[in-house]
Each structure stands twice: as structure tokens, then as C-alpha cells.
Amino acid sequence: MVQAVKDKVAQLEADCQKMQDEKEELEFTMEQSSGRMRRAEKLVVLLADEGVRWAETVELIQGQIERLVGDVFISCACISYFGAFTGAYREELVKVWSEGCMERNIPTTEECSVVKTMGDPVILRNWGIAGLPSDQVSSENGILTMSAERYALCIDPQQQANKWIKNMEKNNNLLVLKFGTTTFLRDITGAVRNGKPVLVEDVEENTDPAIDPILLK
């Protein structure tokens, strides 16, 4: 009888330990579930805010798509005609072009500019690091220099463009030349053949006719 009681006690102790283990497992699961629920609640709140931001972004992009044709048209006009004009005259040109688009029902961005349409903030920042001034006209000039199909002729009394180009093309083996040097043709021929950038300094009213085939392309 004593042995039977001992066996019964042992069985009860085993059952008790099993229930204790189950209790600890349930407590762990409950704590884990509570943590997940708290994180889910935070995520729901954050996603609600993100949903608002995404909706605003979609609306913004949709507006940009609708105005894309007009904005690109004005940007192309800027690249073609800005040239050596001052900032005030450039603003007047853009204003005239924008009004012309409105008259013809071509959607354009209010206060459209070539910098907003074609400028990349990261690239503009890198240009600034390379020495390009951060004002509107200089940013426009940088875009004109990089976006135009023809070579850029820089009227540069303060040597700002000169410094910027040299810093930008330093790692591309920039070749700096001047008209009249004895090795000019040989150097520029080698640069064209090998795809090296070339900066010709101190250009006067006329250019060397020998490079007309390059400049006319």
C-alpha cells in the first residue's frame, strides 16, 4: 500500500511538473503575443501616417505627369535660348513661354524653371562641391553645359566655370589646351580618339578653323 501511495505521489508530481511547464510556455507565448500586438499597433499608426504621405506623393506625381509636356518644352527652350542672357531676362523669357503655354492649354508648373525640371539635387550638390556657385543662374548654366548637345562656350571673367570644369573632369584626364600652341592639333586629335574631355582656355572672337569639323557637329 505504501508503494502504491509512493507511485501515486510520483505520478502527481510528474503531472504537476508537466502543468508547470505548460504554464511557463503559455506565459511566454502570452508575453510574445502581447509584444507583437504592441508593435502591430505602432505599425498601424505609422502606416496610417505613411498612407497620408503616399496619397500626397501620388497626387504630386500625377500633377507632374500632367504638366510634363509643358515643363519639358520650356526646359528645351531654356537650353536652346538662354545662352549668355542675364537672370532677369531669363525670368522674363520663361514668363512669356509659360503664358504662351497657358493660352494654348498646355499644362505647366507654376513658376517653372529648368533647374526644377531637369536639375537633380544630388548632382547640383556635387557641382557645388566642385566649385559651381549655388545661385539660380549658375545652376542653370551648369545644366546648359551638361545637357546641350553642342560644346559649351563659357563667358567666364571670374574663372568660376573654369574651376568647376577642372574639378568635375579631374578624374577623367581633362586636357587643358589653348589655341596657337604647337601641339594643339595633335593633342585634340588624341583626345577625340581616346574620348578625353577637353577645355580650351582663352578663346577670342575666332576659333581655329582646324577644329570646325568638331565644333559643327
Residue pairs with C-beta under 8 A, 6 or more apart in sequence:
64 71
64 109
66 107
67 107
67 108
67 109
69 106
69 107
70 98
70 101
70 106
70 107
70 108
70 109
70 112
71 108
71 109
71 112
71 117
72 117
73 97
73 101
73 106
73 108
74 94
74 97
74 98
74 101
74 108
74 112
74 114
74 117
75 114
75 117
75 118
77 93
77 97
78 90
78 93
78 94
78 113
78 114
78 140
78 144
79 114
79 143
79 144
79 147
79 148
81 93
82 90
82 93
82 114
82 140
82 144
83 144
84 155
85 93
86 137
87 135
87 136
87 137
90 137
90 140
94 112
94 113
98 108
98 112
101 107
101 108
102 108
109 116
109 117
113 136
113 140
114 140
114 143
114 144
115 124
115 136
115 139
115 140
115 143
118 143
118 147
119 139
119 143
124 134
124 139
124 142
127 139
127 142
127 164
127 168
128 134
130 164
130 167
130 168
131 160
131 163
131 164
131 167
132 138
132 139
132 142
132 160
132 161
132 164
133 160
138 160
141 154
141 161
142 164
144 152
145 152
145 154
145 161
145 165
150 215
150 217
151 214
151 215
153 203
154 161
154 162
154 165
156 162
162 199
162 201
165 174
165 199
166 174
166 176
166 199
169 197
169 199
172 196
172 197
173 196
173 197
174 196
174 197
174 198
174 199
175 187
175 188
175 191
175 196
175 197
175 198
175 199
176 198
176 199
176 201
177 184
177 187
177 188
177 198
177 199
177 200
177 201
178 184
178 200
178 201
178 202
179 200
179 202
179 203
179 204
179 207
179 208
180 208
181 187
184 208
184 210
185 210
188 198
188 211
188 214
190 196
191 197
191 198
192 198
192 214
207 215
